[in-house]
Structures are given as C-alpha cells and as structure tokens.
Amino acid sequence: MHPAVCIFVLERLFGGRSLENLVCGVAFIALWWIPIGHIPSIDEAKKRIAHLNAYGPTQFAFDFKHIFESDDEFQRGIDWSSFLPCPAT
C-alpha cells in the first residue's frame, strides 16, 4: 500500500456551499489507504464517507482522530472494481 492516505472533501458536490451550512455531526471528510497506482474517484469517496457515517471509523474509512495503520491483508480483500473509475483516468 502507498504510505499515504487519501483525503477527500465533498464540498464541491454541495453546490459550493460552505461545509458550515451543512448538517452538523455528519462526516464530510474521509481518509483511507490507497494502493500504489490507484486513483480514487468521487464514487469511492462518497462510499467511504457513507461508510464512515454509518459505522464510524474503520480500516475502510477513518478520520483524523482515529487513524488506522495500513493493512495489506485488509486492502487485498477490498473489491476495488465496486468503485466507478476516476473520470480523469
């Protein structure tokens, strides 16, 4: 796994409104480990943020307060094809 986390902010998806105007207590930022060569997509970010909101911090999606170490075995178990590809690729 790449020794970095992907941070995705969905502010642009809300019509440019400030995050302060959105629902309190709901995560809009998720962090996760990415394999070398993988380019995260908006679809992946949405699913990771939804997972974080539904289940709290896990290896799949976490926040700055609860950072998980990279786990190669866990990453191999992810179905990367379940995410729509990044349109930039």
C-alpha positions as CSV (number, residue, x, y, z in Angstrom):
1,M,0.0,0.0,0.0
2,H,1.1,3.5,-0.6
3,P,2.4,5.1,2.6
4,A,-0.2,7.9,2.4
5,V,-3.8,8.4,3.0
6,C,-6.3,9.8,0.6
7,I,-8.3,12.7,1.9
8,F,-11.5,13.6,0.0
9,V,-13.7,16.6,0.7
10,L,-17.1,16.7,-0.9
11,E,-17.7,20.5,-0.5
12,R,-17.9,20.9,-4.3
13,L,-20.7,18.4,-4.6
14,F,-22.9,20.6,-2.5
15,G,-23.1,23.5,-4.9
16,G,-20.1,25.3,-3.4
17,R,-22.0,25.9,-0.2
18,S,-19.8,26.1,2.9
19,L,-19.5,23.0,4.9
20,E,-20.6,25.1,7.9
21,N,-24.1,25.3,6.4
22,L,-24.5,21.6,6.1
23,V,-25.6,19.0,8.7
24,C,-23.6,19.0,12.0
25,G,-22.3,15.7,13.2
26,V,-22.0,14.2,9.7
27,A,-18.6,13.4,8.2
28,F,-17.7,15.2,5.0
29,I,-14.1,14.1,5.1
30,A,-12.8,10.5,5.0
31,L,-9.3,9.2,5.0
32,W,-8.2,5.8,3.7
33,W,-5.1,4.0,2.5
34,I,-4.7,3.6,-1.3
35,P,-2.6,1.1,-3.2
36,I,0.2,2.3,-5.4
37,G,-1.1,3.4,-8.8
38,H,-4.8,3.6,-7.6
39,I,-6.6,6.9,-8.4
40,P,-9.5,7.5,-6.0
41,S,-12.8,8.6,-7.6
42,I,-15.7,10.7,-6.4
43,D,-17.8,7.5,-6.3
44,E,-15.2,5.9,-4.0
45,A,-15.1,9.0,-1.8
46,K,-18.9,9.0,-1.5
47,K,-19.0,5.3,-0.5
48,R,-16.2,5.8,2.0
49,I,-17.8,8.8,3.6
50,A,-21.2,7.0,3.8
51,H,-19.4,4.0,5.5
52,L,-17.7,6.4,8.0
53,N,-21.1,7.9,8.8
54,A,-22.8,4.5,9.1
55,Y,-20.2,2.6,11.1
56,G,-17.8,5.1,12.5
57,P,-14.0,4.9,11.9
58,T,-12.8,1.6,10.5
59,Q,-9.9,0.5,8.3
60,F,-12.2,1.1,5.3
61,A,-12.7,4.8,6.2
62,F,-11.4,6.8,9.1
63,D,-10.9,10.4,10.4
64,F,-8.0,12.4,11.9
65,K,-8.9,11.3,15.4
66,H,-8.9,7.6,14.6
67,I,-6.1,6.8,12.1
68,F,-5.6,3.1,11.2
69,E,-2.4,1.6,10.1
70,S,-2.2,0.3,6.6
71,D,-3.1,-3.4,6.5
72,D,-2.2,-5.2,3.3
73,E,-4.4,-8.2,4.0
74,F,-7.4,-5.9,4.6
75,Q,-6.7,-4.0,1.4
76,R,-6.4,-7.2,-0.7
77,G,-10.0,-8.0,0.5
78,I,-11.5,-4.8,-1.0
79,D,-13.4,-5.2,-4.2
80,W,-11.8,-2.2,-6.0
81,S,-14.0,-2.8,-9.0
82,S,-17.0,-1.8,-7.0
83,F,-16.0,1.8,-7.3
84,L,-16.7,3.7,-10.5
85,P,-13.3,4.8,-12.0
86,C,-12.0,8.3,-11.7
87,P,-13.0,10.2,-14.9
88,A,-9.5,11.8,-15.1
89,T,-8.0,8.4,-16.0
